[in-house]
Amino acid sequence: MPTSPSEPVEAPQSARYDLAVVGAGPAGLAAAVTAADLGLRCVLLDGGRDTGGQYYRHPAPGLGAARPDRLHHGWSVYTGLADRLAAHERAERVRFRGGHQVWALERTADGFAVHVTRGPEAADRTTVPARSVLLATGAYERQLPFPGWTLPGVVTAGGAQAMLKAGLVLPGRRIVVAGSGPLLLAAASSLVTAGAEVPAVVEATDYLGYARRPGVLAAVPAKLVEGAGHGGVLLRHGVRLRPRSAVVEAHGTERVTAVTVARLDAEWRPVPGTERRIDCDAVAVGHGLLPQIDLATELGAATRTAPDGAVGLRVDARLRTTVPGLWSAGETNGVGGADLAIVEGELAAHAVADRVPKPALLRRRTRLRKFAELMAAAHRPGPGWTGWLRPDTDVCRCEEVPVARIREAVDELGAGDPRTVKLLTRAGMGWCQGRMCGPAVACLAGPGEPGPDRRPLACPVPLSQLAAGPSGEG
Ligand SMILES: Cc1cc2nc3c(=O)[nH]c(=O)nc-3n(C[C@H](O)[C@H](O)[C@H](O)COP(=O)(O)OP(=O)(O)OC[C@H]3O[C@@H](n4cnc5c(N)ncnc54)[C@H](O)[C@@H]3O)c2cc1C
């Protein structure tokens, strides 16, 4: 359901939206259609072209994929939501606007001004007025650097999934999958099913953390079935699972040709003498996901830290953030997967419409959130990972800042927090604005949990659009 970028999206003051939903992934899509079912006038905005978000990522139209469902679990859940959206669009209860990246939210006397960029021209800026906003902007991947991680052929685990789902391509033929978190099993299973060879899945934990709360596990049988399904696929393809291990170096000159894998101790310190080399032409690596919450933290929304150190928004049982009129659903409240995102989208829509949801929906959320917390605790990065860094390993790849410069800022220049490290070294000042290097810099800067992301602009915005003034005219 793409929209032309030139199509206007502003509602006249008389037709101010009841709800602007930012992000059309599982959470935002479910929220928009449920809110419309309940009689609200909504606009659903996404920086991407289509609905679906990260989980239901579509093949690019030019590829002519005949069976996109084969790349996804639960594709019928997505098509059900998309059909409901189409019906609401026809009835003019919801407007979906793809290619609309929200760069800031602003409180107004009677709600919010949602500032959007649709492209590079001054005229591509627009502002959407809405009484309430629901944030469903998902998450991005946590990266922990290692020597060689900037070589071509090293991609993120989610990036490998995205290449496959959107581009129908593999990052290589022989791909080592590494890092920590449930995404590794999903990625490895998709890669082998699509014809790649996966010589190893290298997971930094031992999965024993899941066994600490058997009751929580037993309450989410579908998750167990999903995990077992991935396990079965990996077993059939002879994929070796290496728990308590990490890729501590990628080798190659033009691109990656091999990795060194080492055993880790309980703190994720590499154990000397356990290194082994695995030939490969690609590495898909990720260490979990981090909620994308900068639009809300800029408004002062309170946050909470999950057991894996990821900072998400603090919401109450009705999915309200601490900013009046601002709701949040899905990964923005802490990473928990697509099923939880859909449930939270539906619950948030009920809350915005001031309706009481079915108790079963509330119970389902409780079960899935508890599982999300268990998952986060099971995959919490250990502090010893910095043991595989070398002085010349780039930490900030945008600004090419190596470990040695960050250690110098901390040990010799007295920087005790990530912000001071950034000011002294430029780490985090590049295009990604610290999304890639932020967790690593925070860890190298010293003890203490990283604080919430603060970015006044949630994405790059041309100066011409900023100069156009608050209302976007001109
Ligand atoms: C790269 C990646 C790959 C993943 N792959 C898998 C997988 O293979 N299997 C699996 O089980 N889980 C996967 N996940 C996790 C899964 O995608 C999530 O659990 C699920 O999609 C959460 O739904 P959501 O609606 O909360 O967020 P998302 O699906 O992430 O949707 C968020 C949406 O918000 C939009 N958005 C973000 N910021 C803005 C903005 N400022 N303005 C406008 N729009 C914005 C994004 O374009 C996106 O469409 C992946 C996550 C990532 C980050």
The ligand as an SDF file (V2000), in Angstrom:
LIG
                    3D

 53 58  0  0  0  0  0  0  0  0999 V2000
   16.5350   -5.7240   11.5790 C   0  0  0  0  0  0  0  0  0  0  0  0
   15.5410   -6.5730   12.3220 C   0  0  0  0  0  0  0  0  0  0  0  0
   15.2050   -7.8350   11.8430 C   0  0  0  0  0  0  0  0  0  0  0  0
   14.3130   -8.6500   12.5350 C   0  0  0  0  0  0  0  0  0  0  0  0
   14.0360   -9.9010   12.0600 N   0  0  0  0  0  0  0  0  0  0  0  0
   13.2080  -10.7190   12.7820 C   0  0  0  0  0  0  0  0  0  0  0  0
   12.9530  -12.0460   12.3520 C   0  0  0  0  0  0  0  0  0  0  0  0
   13.4480  -12.4810   11.3330 O   0  0  0  0  0  0  0  0  0  0  0  0
   12.1590  -12.8350   13.1250 N   0  0  0  0  0  0  0  0  0  0  0  0
   11.6080  -12.3820   14.2790 C   0  0  0  0  0  0  0  0  0  0  0  0
   10.8820  -13.1230   14.9640 O   0  0  0  0  0  0  0  0  0  0  0  0
   11.8070  -11.1080   14.6930 N   0  0  0  0  0  0  0  0  0  0  0  0
   12.6020  -10.2930   13.9870 C   0  0  0  0  0  0  0  0  0  0  0  0
   12.8570   -9.0260   14.4260 N   0  0  0  0  0  0  0  0  0  0  0  0
   12.1090   -8.5680   15.5890 C   0  0  0  0  0  0  0  0  0  0  0  0
   10.6850   -8.2200   15.1050 C   0  0  0  0  0  0  0  0  0  0  0  0
   10.8110   -7.4990   13.9380 O   0  0  0  0  0  0  0  0  0  0  0  0
    9.9030   -7.4750   16.0920 C   0  0  0  0  0  0  0  0  0  0  0  0
    9.6920   -8.3010   17.2100 O   0  0  0  0  0  0  0  0  0  0  0  0
    8.5300   -6.9940   15.6070 C   0  0  0  0  0  0  0  0  0  0  0  0
    8.5650   -6.5950   14.2750 O   0  0  0  0  0  0  0  0  0  0  0  0
    8.0950   -5.8710   16.5060 C   0  0  0  0  0  0  0  0  0  0  0  0
    7.0670   -5.1370   15.9570 O   0  0  0  0  0  0  0  0  0  0  0  0
    6.9600   -3.5560   16.1800 P   0  0  0  0  0  0  0  0  0  0  0  0
    5.7150   -3.1470   15.4880 O   0  0  0  0  0  0  0  0  0  0  0  0
    7.1230   -3.2290   17.6210 O   0  0  0  0  0  0  0  0  0  0  0  0
    8.2440   -2.9380   15.4690 O   0  0  0  0  0  0  0  0  0  0  0  0
    8.7800   -3.0120   13.9570 P   0  0  0  0  0  0  0  0  0  0  0  0
    8.3140   -4.2090   13.2500 O   0  0  0  0  0  0  0  0  0  0  0  0
   10.2350   -2.7790   14.0480 O   0  0  0  0  0  0  0  0  0  0  0  0
    8.0830   -1.7690   13.2580 O   0  0  0  0  0  0  0  0  0  0  0  0
    8.4760   -0.4520   13.5300 C   0  0  0  0  0  0  0  0  0  0  0  0
    8.1330    0.4030   12.3270 C   0  0  0  0  0  0  0  0  0  0  0  0
    8.3300    1.7560   12.6840 O   0  0  0  0  0  0  0  0  0  0  0  0
    8.8770    2.4320   11.5790 C   0  0  0  0  0  0  0  0  0  0  0  0
    9.5760    3.6060   12.1140 N   0  0  0  0  0  0  0  0  0  0  0  0
   10.5970    3.6300   13.0080 C   0  0  0  0  0  0  0  0  0  0  0  0
   10.9390    4.9000   13.2840 N   0  0  0  0  0  0  0  0  0  0  0  0
   10.1270    5.6830   12.5460 C   0  0  0  0  0  0  0  0  0  0  0  0
    9.9920    7.1040   12.3960 C   0  0  0  0  0  0  0  0  0  0  0  0
   10.7710    7.9560   13.0830 N   0  0  0  0  0  0  0  0  0  0  0  0
    9.0570    7.5760   11.5290 N   0  0  0  0  0  0  0  0  0  0  0  0
    8.2650    6.7240   10.8290 C   0  0  0  0  0  0  0  0  0  0  0  0
    8.3390    5.3830   10.9320 N   0  0  0  0  0  0  0  0  0  0  0  0
    9.2620    4.8760   11.7870 C   0  0  0  0  0  0  0  0  0  0  0  0
    9.7970    1.4120   10.9250 C   0  0  0  0  0  0  0  0  0  0  0  0
   10.0120    1.7400    9.5640 O   0  0  0  0  0  0  0  0  0  0  0  0
    9.0190    0.1200   11.1200 C   0  0  0  0  0  0  0  0  0  0  0  0
    8.2110   -0.1710   10.0100 O   0  0  0  0  0  0  0  0  0  0  0  0
   13.7250   -8.1850   13.7370 C   0  0  0  0  0  0  0  0  0  0  0  0
   14.0390   -6.9050   14.2090 C   0  0  0  0  0  0  0  0  0  0  0  0
   14.9450   -6.1080   13.5240 C   0  0  0  0  0  0  0  0  0  0  0  0
   15.2800   -4.7430   14.0760 C   0  0  0  0  0  0  0  0  0  0  0  0
  1  2  1  0
  2  3  1  0
  2 52  2  0
  3  4  2  0
  4  5  1  0
  4 50  1  0
  5  6  2  0
  6  7  1  0
  6 13  1  0
  7  8  2  0
  7  9  1  0
  9 10  1  0
 10 11  2  0
 10 12  1  0
 12 13  2  0
 13 14  1  0
 14 15  1  0
 14 50  1  0
 15 16  1  0
 16 17  1  0
 16 18  1  0
 18 19  1  0
 18 20  1  0
 20 21  1  0
 20 22  1  0
 22 23  1  0
 23 24  1  0
 24 25  2  0
 24 26  1  0
 24 27  1  0
 27 28  1  0
 28 29  2  0
 28 30  1  0
 28 31  1  0
 31 32  1  0
 32 33  1  0
 33 34  1  0
 33 48  1  0
 34 35  1  0
 35 36  1  0
 35 46  1  0
 36 37  1  0
 36 45  1  0
 37 38  2  0
 38 39  1  0
 39 40  1  0
 39 45  2  0
 40 41  1  0
 40 42  2  0
 42 43  1  0
 43 44  2  0
 44 45  1  0
 46 47  1  0
 46 48  1  0
 48 49  1  0
 50 51  2  0
 51 52  1  0
 52 53  1  0
M  END
$$$$
